[in-house]
Amino acid sequence: MNTGPSIFNETLPTHTVVGGKERLASSGISAILLNRGSGVYSRKACIVSLQEQGFDYIISVENPGEHYELEQLSGLFPFVRFIILKENVSVGQMINIAVDEIKSPLFFVLWNDLHLMQGLSNSRISEKLLSLSSQSDPQNKKDPCKDWYMRLCTIPVIQNTAFETLPTSFRAEIRHKKLETIPFIPSKEGESTLFPFDAVGIYNKEKFLKLGGFDPSIKSTYWQVMDFGLRSWLWGEDLRSTQLVRLRLDGEFTAGDTTIDESYWFFFLKNLAPRVKQTASIPHNYFFQYVFKTGKSIVQAYKEFKAARKWVKSNSKSFKYDAAFIEHLLYN
């Protein structure tokens, strides 16, 4: 388990960077393109589509393998920075590596099977954000886009090829002292959501770095993204959906793997176990509950529990709430 407040003071996975020396626009938003379904979606078509949106830069994270076309693509698209991974890493690590290359204050995480709806270029998005902020906070004359720029993550609506809106927002409920997530279809502007589905969203880079990014010690994509989302709320940030930005999913919609595994227990210790009084800590008497719940040996459980207590202590000032308040945080 990471014991530092940020993954960015650790060594990032080995990778090579190609291209990306020219700036395409001055919108304040760059795109991070994650790729899945090798050979299914044309890399060139994806880049052309993003080029039309007017992002400052495009960071394309390439999985390990053959990359014979990248030299040609970097010549055709000098505003695209290709990050070539040397080994398979988690989704969160891909994003962390890409953010390390981002210069814009905001970045939009997308997958190659997601496409911005027609008419929603970055200039159009900026106009809509300005209009929304002015309507929601008419007294805010200093910075009418403050809400969007200061929010950690704004999450778009995702529709399938039949234009049906998918249940990509999540509520949290505490039942029998357990956190349960309930997916729902976002229907209102600015609705709270527990975490960004599939890590897709418009992020504030400064806040992302302050939060520590995604935790590479959590290998499961579902629990890694859940960890990021819940940590955001517990540390005083928020994640909200928007009706102004809509994406079309050409791939298959899957809700995520919620298997209770090693990743879940890292998530549990970092987010559900801490209690906040004056500062955050994991109570000593939780240890035997942890042994009972996990079924691990006392030696292994103690090693993990001790590391988690150390992590919480080093970040104790960042915690504003504990999990007992999550329902209140999300719905007030």
Solvent accessible surface area in square Angstrom, and as a share of the most:
residue,aa,sasa,rsa
1,M,51,0.23
2,N,22,0.11
3,T,55,0.32
4,G,19,0.18
5,P,73,0.46
6,S,24,0.16
7,I,10,0.05
8,F,49,0.20
9,N,104,0.54
10,E,70,0.31
11,T,134,0.78
12,L,38,0.19
13,P,20,0.13
14,T,88,0.51
15,H,53,0.24
16,T,55,0.32
17,V,60,0.34
18,V,46,0.26
19,G,29,0.28
20,G,0,0.00
21,K,182,0.77
22,E,98,0.44
23,R,120,0.44
24,L,58,0.29
25,A,31,0.24
26,S,98,0.63
27,S,32,0.20
28,G,13,0.13
29,I,4,0.02
30,S,0,0.00
31,A,0,0.00
32,I,0,0.00
33,L,3,0.02
34,L,0,0.00
35,N,10,0.05
36,R,75,0.28
37,G,39,0.38
38,S,118,0.76
39,G,84,0.81
40,V,103,0.59
41,Y,51,0.19
42,S,65,0.42
43,R,43,0.16
44,K,106,0.45
45,A,60,0.46
46,C,8,0.05
47,I,0,0.00
48,V,54,0.31
49,S,32,0.21
50,L,14,0.07
51,Q,67,0.30
52,E,121,0.54
53,Q,21,0.09
54,G,21,0.20
55,F,0,0.00
56,D,0,0.00
57,Y,23,0.09
58,I,0,0.00
59,I,2,0.01
60,S,0,0.00
61,V,0,0.00
62,E,1,0.00
63,N,56,0.29
64,P,47,0.30
65,G,59,0.57
66,E,149,0.67
67,H,46,0.21
68,Y,189,0.72
69,E,66,0.30
70,L,6,0.03
71,E,145,0.65
72,Q,123,0.55
73,L,6,0.03
74,S,20,0.13
75,G,60,0.58
76,L,91,0.45
77,F,13,0.06
78,P,46,0.29
79,F,11,0.05
80,V,0,0.00
81,R,30,0.11
82,F,0,0.00
83,I,0,0.00
84,I,27,0.14
85,L,3,0.02
86,K,114,0.48
87,E,93,0.42
88,N,129,0.66
89,V,25,0.15
90,S,15,0.10
91,V,17,0.10
92,G,0,0.00
93,Q,26,0.12
94,M,18,0.08
95,I,0,0.00
96,N,1,0.01
97,I,0,0.00
98,A,0,0.00
99,V,0,0.00
100,D,85,0.44
101,E,39,0.18
102,I,6,0.03
103,K,138,0.58
104,S,2,0.01
105,P,72,0.45
106,L,6,0.03
107,F,0,0.00
108,F,1,0.00
109,V,0,0.00
110,L,3,0.02
111,W,14,0.05
112,N,4,0.02
113,D,7,0.04
114,L,13,0.06
115,H,39,0.17
116,L,16,0.08
117,M,30,0.13
118,Q,178,0.79
119,G,46,0.45
120,L,16,0.08
121,S,28,0.18
122,N,1,0.01
123,S,69,0.45
124,R,115,0.42
125,I,1,0.00
126,S,45,0.29
127,E,106,0.48
128,K,65,0.28
129,L,7,0.03
130,L,83,0.41
131,S,51,0.33
132,L,40,0.20
133,S,3,0.02
134,S,50,0.33
135,Q,137,0.61
136,S,73,0.47
137,D,49,0.26
138,P,90,0.57
139,Q,148,0.66
140,N,29,0.15
141,K,170,0.72
142,K,201,0.85
143,D,58,0.30
144,P,44,0.28
145,C,22,0.13
146,K,103,0.44
147,D,59,0.31
148,W,11,0.04
149,Y,73,0.28
150,M,101,0.45
151,R,31,0.11
152,L,0,0.00
153,C,0,0.00
154,T,3,0.02
155,I,4,0.02
156,P,1,0.01
157,V,1,0.00
158,I,3,0.02
159,Q,21,0.09
160,N,36,0.19
161,T,88,0.51
162,A,68,0.53
163,F,132,0.55
164,E,102,0.46
165,T,36,0.21
166,L,15,0.08
167,P,43,0.27
168,T,2,0.01
169,S,1,0.01
170,F,11,0.04
171,R,93,0.34
172,A,0,0.00
173,E,48,0.22
174,I,63,0.32
175,R,109,0.40
176,H,173,0.77
177,K,200,0.85
178,K,132,0.56
179,L,32,0.16
180,E,65,0.29
181,T,39,0.23
182,I,55,0.28
183,P,70,0.44
184,F,25,0.11
185,I,90,0.46
186,P,5,0.03
187,S,80,0.52
188,K,132,0.56
189,E,62,0.28
190,G,20,0.19
191,E,26,0.12
192,S,14,0.09
193,T,1,0.00
194,L,0,0.00
195,F,6,0.02
196,P,0,0.00
197,F,19,0.08
198,D,32,0.17
199,A,0,0.00
200,V,0,0.00
201,G,0,0.00
202,I,9,0.04
203,Y,0,0.00
204,N,14,0.07
205,K,43,0.18
206,E,134,0.60
207,K,38,0.16
208,F,0,0.00
209,L,60,0.30
210,K,160,0.68
211,L,5,0.03
212,G,3,0.03
213,G,0,0.00
214,F,1,0.00
215,D,4,0.02
216,P,25,0.15
217,S,26,0.17
218,I,0,0.00
219,K,135,0.57
220,S,24,0.15
221,T,52,0.30
222,Y,20,0.08
223,W,18,0.06
224,Q,0,0.00
225,V,4,0.02
226,M,3,0.01
227,D,0,0.00
228,F,0,0.00
229,G,0,0.00
230,L,1,0.00
231,R,8,0.03
232,S,0,0.00
233,W,10,0.04
234,L,0,0.00
235,W,23,0.08
236,G,44,0.42
237,E,34,0.15
238,D,36,0.19
239,L,0,0.00
240,R,59,0.22
241,S,2,0.01
242,T,0,0.00
243,Q,42,0.19
244,L,42,0.21
245,V,0,0.00
246,R,69,0.25
247,L,0,0.00
248,R,76,0.28
249,L,10,0.05
250,D,51,0.26
251,G,24,0.23
252,E,149,0.67
253,F,68,0.28
254,T,85,0.50
255,A,67,0.52
256,G,44,0.43
257,D,95,0.49
258,T,75,0.44
259,T,77,0.45
260,I,100,0.51
261,D,56,0.29
262,E,82,0.37
263,S,8,0.05
264,Y,34,0.13
265,W,33,0.12
266,F,32,0.13
267,F,1,0.00
268,F,31,0.13
269,L,0,0.00
270,K,4,0.02
271,N,2,0.01
272,L,21,0.11
273,A,1,0.01
274,P,1,0.00
275,R,76,0.28
276,V,35,0.20
277,K,182,0.77
278,Q,182,0.81
279,T,77,0.45
280,A,3,0.03
281,S,52,0.34
282,I,1,0.00
283,P,37,0.23
284,H,131,0.59
285,N,109,0.56
286,Y,50,0.19
287,F,22,0.09
288,F,141,0.59
289,Q,91,0.41
290,Y,3,0.01
291,V,25,0.14
292,F,177,0.74
293,K,95,0.40
294,T,26,0.15
295,G,67,0.65
296,K,41,0.18
297,S,70,0.45
298,I,106,0.54
299,V,122,0.70
300,Q,77,0.34
301,A,0,0.00
302,Y,118,0.45
303,K,140,0.59
304,E,14,0.06
305,F,8,0.03
306,K,123,0.52
307,A,29,0.23
308,A,0,0.00
309,R,66,0.24
310,K,127,0.54
311,W,9,0.03
312,V,0,0.00
313,K,159,0.67
314,S,65,0.42
315,N,4,0.02
316,S,17,0.11
317,K,182,0.77
318,S,35,0.23
319,F,12,0.05
320,K,112,0.47
321,Y,81,0.31
322,D,6,0.03
323,A,6,0.05
324,A,72,0.56
325,F,104,0.43
326,I,0,0.00
327,E,68,0.30
328,H,105,0.47
329,L,22,0.11
330,L,6,0.03
331,Y,100,0.38
332,N,123,0.63
